[in-house]
Amino acid sequence: MATAPDMRRLSINQVTVRDWSLTDAAEGLARHGIGGIGVWLDKVEELGLERSATMLRAHDLRVSSVCRAGFFTTQSAPGQVSDENRRAIEITRGVEADCLYVVCGGMAEDNDLAGARARALEGLAAMAAEAEGAGIGLALEPLHPMMTADRCVVVSLAQALDMVEAVGSPAVGVAVDSYNVWWDPQLAASLERAGDRVISYQICDWLVPQPHPVFGRGIPGDGVIDLAGLTRQVDALGYRGPIEVEIFNEAVWSSDPDHVIGQIADRFPSVIAF
């Protein structure tokens, strides 16, 4: 028999309600009784780190993630932590977030895919050392293969785990995002291999037809991903953290944010029930 998930695990990434400021998003989530939020670096900077942290605490919001850092592949010196990545670590610590998402970056102008992946590993290792010192977690996120060229040369959970194991830092784990991993025929084996290194879990749906390779994510329940099955697999690893809904979609962004949040919250028990 299916059981409803704990609604306290529901978190909504701020990009889902993109046009709201951080203050608007915090107030909106609190209004709907949702206890988690994923924040973006630019929104925190817009308000200011200290004010953002104070405001998030005032609304009793757990910060399930900070998006995003990394992009090592096109850096001239990936073995040195960039100012942007160092600031991202500072913000993650300041808002007391569960983790900072890391995306490796796409291919450089030389079209050397193997070289880009090598630079990504070098950059992640350097950043891990600083993250350890700051006491924060880095969630390495593989993206869907259609984003290899311009966004991320790490495209499967297995590849991400290879990198995590190579770096060997307790500060580095993996992020499981339904949009990016649902297609993978080796997903079940990779999840079993990942175990407690899964430190963040994001969901949305895969729409058919796909309206856009990046801005085509659907509200859970509108697409073809077996989100209940995926959640069952992730929870079997012992993961009990937030289930964060992250949606990039122009149609969603043009809708009333309160309606979007309400729709997600209403569907959450039935779509994620397992």
Backbone torsions as a table, in degrees:
resi	resn	phi	psi	omega
1	MET	NA	135.2	179.2
2	ALA	-69.7	142.4	176.5
3	THR	-120.5	143.6	-179.0
4	ALA	-73.5	141.4	177.6
5	PRO	-73.0	162.7	176.8
6	ASP	-70.4	115.5	-178.3
7	MET	-61.6	-20.1	179.0
8	ARG	-67.7	-14.8	179.0
9	ARG	-83.1	-13.4	-177.5
10	LEU	-69.5	126.3	174.0
11	SER	-129.7	149.8	179.4
12	ILE	-123.8	122.9	177.5
13	ASN	-68.6	139.7	-173.4
14	GLN	-61.0	-27.8	-179.2
15	VAL	-66.3	-20.1	177.1
16	THR	-62.3	-32.5	175.6
17	VAL	-117.2	58.8	-166.2
18	ARG	-52.6	-37.5	-172.6
19	ASP	-80.6	-7.3	175.0
20	TRP	-81.8	143.6	169.6
21	SER	-69.2	171.5	177.1
22	LEU	-61.2	-40.1	178.3
23	THR	-64.0	-44.8	178.1
24	ASP	-59.8	-43.8	-178.1
25	ALA	-64.5	-44.0	179.8
26	ALA	-62.7	-44.2	179.2
27	GLU	-65.5	-39.7	-179.9
28	GLY	-65.8	-44.1	179.0
29	LEU	-64.9	-42.0	177.7
30	ALA	-62.4	-38.1	178.6
31	ARG	-61.8	-33.0	179.9
32	HIS	-92.4	2.4	178.2
33	GLY	74.1	25.9	179.7
34	ILE	-98.8	132.5	-169.4
35	GLY	-100.9	1.9	-177.1
36	GLY	-132.4	150.1	178.8
37	ILE	-144.8	141.0	167.4
38	GLY	-101.7	128.6	-174.0
39	VAL	-110.4	158.4	178.0
40	TRP	-110.9	144.9	-175.1
41	LEU	-55.9	-43.1	-176.0
42	ASP	-66.8	-33.3	179.0
43	LYS	-69.9	-36.6	176.8
44	VAL	-67.1	-44.4	-179.6
45	GLU	-63.4	-36.0	-179.6
46	GLU	-59.8	-41.0	-179.8
47	LEU	-87.7	-28.2	-173.9
48	GLY	104.4	137.7	-174.3
49	LEU	-61.2	-49.3	-177.1
50	GLU	-63.1	-44.9	179.2
51	ARG	-65.6	-37.8	178.8
52	SER	-62.6	-47.6	-178.7
53	ALA	-62.1	-42.4	179.5
54	THR	-64.0	-43.3	-178.2
55	MET	-67.1	-40.3	179.1
56	LEU	-65.1	-39.9	176.6
57	ARG	-66.1	-38.8	-178.8
58	ALA	-62.4	-29.9	178.5
59	HIS	-94.5	7.2	177.0
60	ASP	55.3	43.6	-178.8
61	LEU	-100.7	128.2	171.9
62	ARG	-79.9	128.2	178.7
63	VAL	-89.1	102.9	-173.7
64	SER	-76.1	-24.0	177.9
65	SER	-163.8	160.0	168.0
66	VAL	-119.7	131.2	178.7
67	CYS	-113.9	133.3	-13.3
68	ARG	-153.2	166.0	-174.9
69	ALA	-136.0	-173.4	178.7
70	GLY	107.2	-117.9	-179.9
71	PHE	53.4	51.1	-174.8
72	PHE	-76.9	-25.4	-165.1
73	THR	-66.5	-26.5	-179.0
74	THR	-107.2	9.2	177.0
75	GLN	-80.8	141.8	-178.2
76	SER	-69.3	-27.7	-179.7
77	ALA	-135.2	75.1	-176.7
78	PRO	-62.3	-20.1	178.2
79	GLY	-76.0	-5.6	175.4
80	GLN	-113.2	135.7	-177.7
81	VAL	-73.4	125.1	-178.7
82	SER	-70.7	159.8	177.4
83	ASP	-59.7	-37.7	-179.4
84	GLU	-64.7	-42.8	-180.0
85	ASN	-71.4	-33.9	176.8
86	ARG	-66.3	-39.4	177.6
87	ARG	-66.9	-37.8	178.0
88	ALA	-61.2	-39.7	176.4
89	ILE	-63.2	-43.2	179.5
90	GLU	-61.2	-43.0	-179.9
91	ILE	-66.7	-42.3	179.5
92	THR	-59.5	-43.0	177.0
93	ARG	-66.7	-40.3	-175.9
94	GLY	-65.6	-35.1	-179.7
95	VAL	-94.7	4.7	176.6
96	GLU	57.2	46.0	-178.2
97	ALA	-78.5	154.8	176.6
98	ASP	-62.9	-37.5	-177.4
99	CYS	-165.5	165.6	173.3
100	LEU	-112.2	124.0	178.8
101	TYR	-74.1	137.7	179.0
102	VAL	-121.8	123.2	174.8
103	VAL	-114.4	130.1	-168.3
104	CYS	-73.3	-27.2	-176.8
105	GLY	104.2	162.5	-177.7
106	GLY	-90.5	-163.0	-177.7
107	MET	-79.0	149.3	176.1
108	ALA	-83.9	179.2	-175.7
109	GLU	-65.1	-19.8	-179.0
110	ASP	-79.7	-5.2	179.1
111	ASN	59.4	26.3	-179.4
112	ASP	-93.2	95.1	-175.9
113	LEU	-66.0	-44.6	179.3
114	ALA	-62.1	-41.1	178.3
115	GLY	-64.4	-39.1	178.2
116	ALA	-62.5	-40.9	179.3
117	ARG	-67.6	-34.7	176.0
118	ALA	-65.4	-41.7	177.9
119	ARG	-65.9	-35.6	178.0
120	ALA	-62.6	-42.3	178.8
121	LEU	-64.4	-42.3	179.0
122	GLU	-62.4	-42.9	179.9
123	GLY	-66.7	-41.3	179.7
124	LEU	-63.2	-41.0	180.0
125	ALA	-61.9	-42.5	179.3
126	ALA	-65.4	-42.9	-178.5
127	MET	-68.3	-33.4	-179.9
128	ALA	-61.1	-39.2	-179.8
129	ALA	-62.0	-41.2	178.4
130	GLU	-71.2	-36.4	178.7
131	ALA	-64.2	-40.2	176.9
132	GLU	-58.5	-46.1	-179.4
133	GLY	-62.9	-31.1	-179.5
134	ALA	-87.2	-11.0	179.4
135	GLY	75.0	31.8	178.5
136	ILE	-119.1	163.0	177.5
137	GLY	-102.4	142.2	174.0
138	LEU	-105.8	124.5	179.0
139	ALA	-102.8	102.7	-179.6
140	LEU	-75.0	122.4	-174.4
141	GLU	-110.9	115.7	168.7
142	PRO	-76.0	141.4	177.2
143	LEU	-105.9	165.4	-179.8
144	HIS	-59.8	144.1	-176.9
145	PRO	-54.4	-26.4	-179.0
146	MET	-68.4	-8.4	178.8
147	MET	-105.6	12.9	-177.9
148	THR	-56.1	-49.0	-170.4
149	ALA	-67.0	-42.6	-169.9
150	ASP	-110.4	-11.5	-173.9
151	ARG	-129.0	-42.1	-174.7
152	CYS	-158.3	122.2	179.9
153	VAL	-85.0	-0.4	175.3
154	VAL	-105.4	114.4	-165.2
155	VAL	-122.5	4.2	177.4
156	SER	-143.0	157.9	178.0
157	LEU	-63.4	-35.8	178.4
158	ALA	-61.7	-43.4	177.1
159	GLN	-61.4	-43.8	179.0
160	ALA	-61.4	-41.3	179.0
161	LEU	-65.6	-37.0	175.3
162	ASP	-57.2	-42.8	-179.3
163	MET	-68.4	-43.8	179.3
164	VAL	-59.4	-43.5	-179.3
165	GLU	-68.1	-36.9	179.1
166	ALA	-66.2	-38.5	179.4
167	VAL	-72.1	-40.9	174.5
168	GLY	66.6	31.5	-179.5
169	SER	-105.8	136.0	176.4
170	PRO	-66.2	-12.0	-179.5
171	ALA	-81.7	-11.6	-171.7
172	VAL	-112.5	126.5	172.9
173	GLY	-132.0	-164.6	-179.2
174	VAL	-120.7	152.7	173.3
175	ALA	-104.6	135.7	174.2
176	VAL	-107.0	116.1	178.8
177	ASP	-118.6	120.5	-173.0
178	SER	-54.5	-40.3	-177.4
179	TYR	-61.1	-34.7	-173.6
180	ASN	-90.3	-21.1	-172.2
181	VAL	-118.2	-12.2	-168.5
182	TRP	-61.5	-28.1	-175.2
183	TRP	-75.9	-18.1	-164.9
184	ASP	-73.5	117.3	-179.9
185	PRO	-66.6	-16.3	178.7
186	GLN	-100.4	13.8	-173.2
187	LEU	-61.7	-45.9	-177.5
188	ALA	-59.4	-44.2	179.7
189	ALA	-66.5	-38.1	-179.9
190	SER	-68.1	-39.3	176.7
191	LEU	-62.9	-43.5	178.7
192	GLU	-60.7	-40.8	177.5
193	ARG	-65.4	-36.7	-176.1
194	ALA	-65.9	-43.3	-179.9
195	GLY	55.1	-129.8	-175.5
196	ASP	-79.5	7.2	174.9
197	ARG	-82.9	-4.9	170.4
198	VAL	-77.0	111.8	-175.4
199	ILE	-115.0	-1.4	175.6
200	SER	-155.0	148.0	-177.0
201	TYR	-138.4	118.1	178.8
202	GLN	-117.6	147.3	178.9
203	ILE	-133.6	151.7	165.7
204	CYS	-164.0	-174.4	-177.7
205	ASP	-117.4	158.9	177.5
206	TRP	-99.4	112.8	-176.6
207	LEU	-81.8	146.5	175.5
208	VAL	-126.9	119.2	-2.6
209	PRO	-73.8	160.1	178.3
210	GLN	-73.7	119.7	-178.9
211	PRO	-74.6	-24.6	-176.6
212	HIS	-166.7	141.6	-177.3
213	PRO	-66.4	-24.1	178.4
214	VAL	-111.9	-47.0	-175.2
215	PHE	-98.3	46.0	-177.9
216	GLY	-125.7	20.6	-179.2
217	ARG	-75.2	142.2	-177.8
218	GLY	-106.5	156.3	171.7
219	ILE	-62.6	135.8	179.7
220	PRO	-50.1	129.4	-177.7
221	GLY	103.9	-11.2	-178.6
222	ASP	-96.7	-3.2	-174.3
223	GLY	-132.0	-152.7	-168.6
224	VAL	-109.6	-1.9	-177.8
225	ILE	-74.9	135.5	174.5
226	ASP	-81.0	81.4	-175.2
227	LEU	-68.0	-34.4	177.1
228	ALA	-63.8	-43.2	179.0
229	GLY	-64.8	-41.3	178.9
230	LEU	-65.4	-43.0	178.5
231	THR	-62.0	-38.3	178.1
232	ARG	-60.3	-42.4	179.2
233	GLN	-66.9	-42.2	-179.3
234	VAL	-66.6	-43.6	179.7
235	ASP	-65.9	-28.8	179.0
236	ALA	-64.0	-19.6	177.9
237	LEU	-79.2	-8.7	-175.4
238	GLY	99.9	2.8	178.7
239	TYR	-70.2	127.9	178.5
240	ARG	-131.5	19.9	-177.8
241	GLY	-82.5	-169.9	-178.9
242	PRO	-62.6	150.0	169.6
243	ILE	-108.4	105.0	-168.9
244	GLU	-100.8	126.3	179.1
245	VAL	-92.4	118.8	-179.2
246	GLU	-125.3	117.7	-175.1
247	ILE	-128.4	124.9	169.7
248	PHE	-108.7	110.1	-177.0
249	ASN	-165.6	121.5	-177.4
250	GLU	-60.7	-36.8	-179.6
251	ALA	-67.1	-38.7	177.2
252	VAL	-66.8	-42.7	-178.9
253	TRP	-65.3	-27.1	-179.9
254	SER	-85.2	-5.1	178.6
255	SER	-87.2	164.0	176.4
256	ASP	-63.8	120.0	-177.8
257	PRO	-56.1	-36.8	178.0
258	ASP	-62.7	-38.5	177.4
259	HIS	-65.4	-42.5	179.7
260	VAL	-61.6	-47.7	179.8
261	ILE	-61.9	-44.1	179.3
262	GLY	-61.5	-40.4	179.5
263	GLN	-64.3	-44.1	178.5
264	ILE	-61.5	-47.3	-178.6
265	ALA	-63.8	-39.9	-179.8
266	ASP	-65.7	-36.1	-176.9
267	ARG	-82.8	-23.2	-170.8
268	PHE	-50.3	-47.3	-178.8
269	PRO	-64.9	-37.4	-175.8
270	SER	-82.2	-35.8	-177.8
271	VAL	-76.2	-35.3	-175.9
272	ILE	-99.6	-6.5	-178.6
273	ALA	-57.3	139.7	-180.0
274	PHE	-148.1	NA	NA
